[in-house]
Amino acid sequence: MDATRLRILRELADRGTVAATAVALSMTPSAVSQQLKILAREAGVPLLEPSGRRLRFTDAGQALVVRADDVITALDRADAEMAAFRTSPRGRVRIALFPSGAALLLPAVLDLVTDSGVDIDAQDEDVPASAVPPLLADYDVVLTHRDERAPALSGPRVATTGLLREPIDLVLPPAHRLAGRDEVRLGDLADENWISVRGGFPVDDVLLSVTAVTGVEPRVVHRINDFHVIEELVAAGRGVALMPRYSVQHPRVVRVRIAGVRAARIYELVTRHGSMERPAVAAVLDAFRTAASRIDRADQAGVVQIRRAPLP
């Protein structure tokens, strides 16, 4: 079977439609369809079947997509090995990051790969963890986050590397009755207005987990995915919020630890199986691990301080 046709098959699995596959590969839809028909003849079994106005994979087609990943990974590995004979790791690595994770880690990662020959093309993608695998059609590495109670992403086509545990803290207005405490139980906030992120994202997942543990149903009045906006609303006394510890920056909010509940989000790097064997990708993963370990050590050393309420 021709490797180019296997790439087309894999692209179809990633993109979902012949039209989207054609756009991604700079081909016409008819050329894509023709190549897929030839691949089916080479395989000797049907790979696709009609499903309404679209195509869906047969069992044989699904199996071949997984094997196509293996073949393409092996070819990419061969290219990378040849590159390793020539020089140190070099090349372009495409990265997707959620915004607060990018703010925390990306500057250090860029510094760490400077002069290494690796060029990073970074873009923000703010999606729930469940929507990450399709992003691998366009990116080599995806930085994602999840509630620590949720399972890590897994599957025959993705590899997940744990990176960092970031505690989730309570954020209060400076004049709040509980702002002077070192820690607060969520039951003390039963009558508060809450500001949260959209459903499906880790902070809201943590809020739901806290609900399950404490029996306190939060009254969410605003859902906003920008932590800077959330801080501004909390500082203005419009509610309380849960926020990742390293994202709290506003000088007029108070960050307090949550008592009685383990609450955190987990940072993970998601790649295709085998892609981390590319020297350039491996260098980027190493840079992320180094940046994350520095932050974790700073937190353990108490550099990230609990911000207390200002004196009157």
Disulfide bonds with the S-S distance in Angstrom:
none
